Amino acid sequence: MEERLQKLISACGLTSRRKAEEWINEGRVTVNGAVAQLGDRADLDRDEVKVDGHPLRLKEEHIYLMLNKPRGYVSTLSDEKGRKTVAQLVSGCGRRVWPVGRLDLDSEGMLILTDDGDLTQRLLHPSHEVEKEYLVWVTGNVEKALPVLASPMELDGEPIAPARVRRGRSTGGVHQLSVTIHQGKNRQVRRMCDQAGLTVLRLKRIREGALPLDRTLKPGQWRPLNEGELLALNGEPPRGE
């Protein structure tokens, strides 16, 4: 079926439609050997579309899930200790997916699962500095701990970037913090809080990149990401026509 070129290029996973329009205007796209113009259409079953001389191929369809992970589950596909896994929670999706990063056994909140290796690499590689925001319920001297959390620290003998911390409400000696980091060391937020003299009672991830947790998902529930959410996760603006 014929589609506008910018839509085809985006569907093949090369870039957003907006950027594809720029490529077309720059003369980087050809259809059957002729330089394409904005507004041209093509059918990949019939036409040869090239970008920078490389043939355009439809990408494999991947699956992307958002899970509201409950406490008591490990973020692995199997567990040698026989503990419950997040794979069991999403077994009804019909595909083999893996978690992008981890939430430890006692942590909860947003966990992305997919079968897309490229997206996994982009979200996890330190060079991309994808933010992760957590709500953390703690006890201890918060006034003393806040400047420690917001300063350079070390974990495993390596320096880590300062966290961005906001203080929330306090009730009965329990304080709620918003902690945003972009690294992903094992149990990083818990260990940072421990170094700052705080005891973590509860930890919940509520955002990854520009994608927030769907608060309508109950613990243990999941759903596929929609197109807009996938773009947000990839750090792209919403697509225009």
C-alpha positions in Angstrom: 0.0 0.0 0.0 1.3 3.4 -0.9 2.3 5.7 2.0 3.9 9.1 2.2 7.7 8.7 2.2 8.2 10.3 5.6 5.7 7.8 7.1 7.5 4.9 5.5 10.9 6.1 6.7 9.6 6.5 10.2 7.9 3.1 10.1 11.2 1.5 9.2 12.7 2.9 12.4 15.2 5.3 10.9 13.9 8.6 12.4 10.8 10.6 13.2 8.5 11.8 10.4 9.6 15.3 11.0 13.2 14.5 10.5 12.4 12.3 7.5 10.8 15.4 5.9 14.1 17.2 6.3 16.0 14.3 4.7 13.6 14.4 1.7 14.1 18.2 1.3 17.9 17.6 1.5 17.7 15.2 -1.4 18.8 12.2 0.6 15.9 10.0 -0.4 15.3 8.4 -3.8 12.4 6.4 -5.2 13.2 4.1 -8.1 16.4 6.0 -8.7 14.8 9.5 -8.8 15.4 12.1 -6.1 12.2 12.2 -4.1 10.1 15.3 -3.3 8.1 16.1 -0.2 4.6 14.7 -0.8 5.8 11.7 -2.9 4.4 8.3 -2.0 5.7 4.8 -2.4 4.9 1.1 -1.8 7.9 -0.9 -0.5 6.4 -4.0 -2.1 6.7 -2.4 -5.5 9.1 0.6 -5.3 12.8 0.8 -4.4 13.2 3.5 -1.8 16.7 4.5 -0.7 18.0 6.8 2.0 21.6 7.9 1.5 21.9 5.1 -1.1 20.8 2.4 1.4 17.6 0.5 0.6 14.7 1.1 3.0 13.4 -2.1 4.7 10.5 -2.4 7.0 11.7 -3.1 10.5 10.7 -6.1 12.6 7.7 -5.4 14.7 8.6 -5.3 18.4 6.5 -5.3 21.5 6.8 -2.7 24.3 5.1 -3.1 27.7 4.7 -1.0 30.8 4.4 -3.0 34.0 3.6 -1.6 37.4 6.0 -4.0 39.2 4.9 -4.9 42.7 7.2 -5.7 45.6 8.2 -9.3 46.0 9.1 -9.9 42.3 12.6 -10.1 40.8 13.3 -8.3 37.5 14.5 -11.4 35.7 13.1 -14.0 33.3 13.9 -16.8 35.7 15.3 -17.1 39.2 17.5 -19.9 40.6 16.1 -19.3 44.0 12.5 -19.9 42.9 11.4 -16.4 43.6 8.5 -14.8 41.6 9.6 -13.0 38.4 8.3 -10.2 36.3 8.2 -12.6 33.4 5.4 -14.4 35.1 3.4 -11.2 35.4 3.6 -10.5 31.6 3.3 -14.1 30.4 0.0 -13.3 28.7 1.6 -10.9 26.2 2.4 -13.8 23.9 6.0 -12.9 23.3 9.3 -13.4 25.0 10.3 -10.0 26.4 12.9 -8.9 28.9 13.0 -6.1 31.5 14.9 -2.9 30.5 17.0 -2.5 33.6 15.9 -3.7 37.0 14.0 -2.9 40.1 15.1 -5.0 43.1 12.9 -7.4 44.9 11.7 -4.8 47.4 11.2 -2.0 44.9 8.1 -1.3 42.8 6.8 0.9 40.0 7.4 1.3 36.3 9.3 -1.3 34.5 9.6 -1.4 30.7 9.7 -4.9 29.0 10.4 -5.4 25.3 12.0 -7.6 22.7 13.8 -4.6 21.1 17.5 -4.9 21.7 18.3 -1.5 20.2 15.9 0.3 22.5 17.2 -1.6 25.5 20.8 -0.5 24.7 19.8 3.1 24.2 17.9 3.3 27.6 20.6 1.5 29.5 23.9 2.8 28.1 25.3 5.5 30.4 26.2 7.8 27.5 22.5 8.5 26.8 21.9 9.7 30.5 18.3 8.6 30.5 16.7 10.0 33.6 14.8 7.7 36.1 12.7 9.3 38.8 11.8 7.6 42.1 9.5 8.3 45.0 11.3 7.3 48.1 9.8 7.0 51.6 12.6 7.4 54.3 13.3 7.9 57.9 16.2 9.9 59.3 17.6 13.4 59.3 16.4 14.6 55.9 17.7 18.2 56.3 21.2 16.8 56.8 20.8 14.1 54.0 19.5 16.4 51.2 22.8 18.2 50.5 24.7 14.8 50.6 22.4 13.3 48.0 22.7 16.4 45.8 26.5 16.3 45.9 28.9 13.9 44.1 29.1 10.5 45.8 31.0 7.2 45.2 29.6 3.7 44.8 31.8 0.7 44.3 34.8 3.0 44.3 33.5 5.0 41.3 32.1 8.5 41.3 28.4 8.9 40.5 26.6 12.1 39.4 24.7 14.0 42.0 21.0 13.2 42.2 18.2 15.8 41.8 16.2 15.6 44.9 12.9 17.3 45.9 11.3 17.0 49.3 7.7 16.0 49.6 5.3 15.6 52.5 6.3 14.2 55.9 4.0 12.2 58.2 4.8 10.7 61.5 8.5 10.8 61.0 8.3 9.3 57.5 9.5 11.7 54.7 8.8 11.4 51.0 11.5 12.4 48.5 11.6 12.6 44.7 15.0 11.3 43.6 16.1 11.6 39.9 19.2 9.9 38.6 20.5 8.9 35.2 22.9 6.1 36.1 21.9 2.6 37.0 24.1 0.9 39.5 22.8 -1.9 41.5 20.3 -0.6 44.2 21.7 2.8 43.6 19.1 5.0 45.2 18.9 2.8 48.3 22.7 2.8 48.7 22.8 6.6 48.2 20.2 7.1 50.8 22.1 4.8 53.2 25.3 6.9 52.7 23.3 10.0 53.5 22.1 8.4 56.7 18.5 7.6 55.7 16.6 4.4 56.0 14.5 3.5 52.9 11.0 2.2 53.8 9.6 2.1 50.3 10.9 2.9 46.8 8.8 3.4 43.7 10.0 4.3 40.1 7.5 6.7 38.6 9.3 7.9 35.4 11.8 6.8 32.8 13.0 9.4 30.4 10.0 11.5 29.4 7.6 8.6 30.1 5.7 8.6 33.4 4.1 5.6 35.1 0.5 5.1 34.2 -1.1 5.6 37.6 -4.2 3.6 36.5 -2.1 0.4 36.4 -2.5 -1.5 39.7 0.5 -3.3 41.0 1.1 -6.3 38.8 -0.8 -5.0 35.9 0.7 -4.2 32.5 -0.3 -2.8 29.1 1.4 -2.1 25.7 2.9 1.3 25.1 1.0 3.5 22.6 2.8 5.3 19.8 3.1 8.6 21.7 4.6 6.8 24.7 7.1 5.0 22.6 8.2 8.2 21.1 8.6 9.8 24.6 10.7 6.8 25.7 12.9 7.3 22.6 13.2 11.0 23.4 11.4 12.1 20.2 8.7 14.8 19.8 5.2 13.7 18.9 4.8 12.9 15.2 3.1 15.3 12.9 1.5 14.2 9.7 
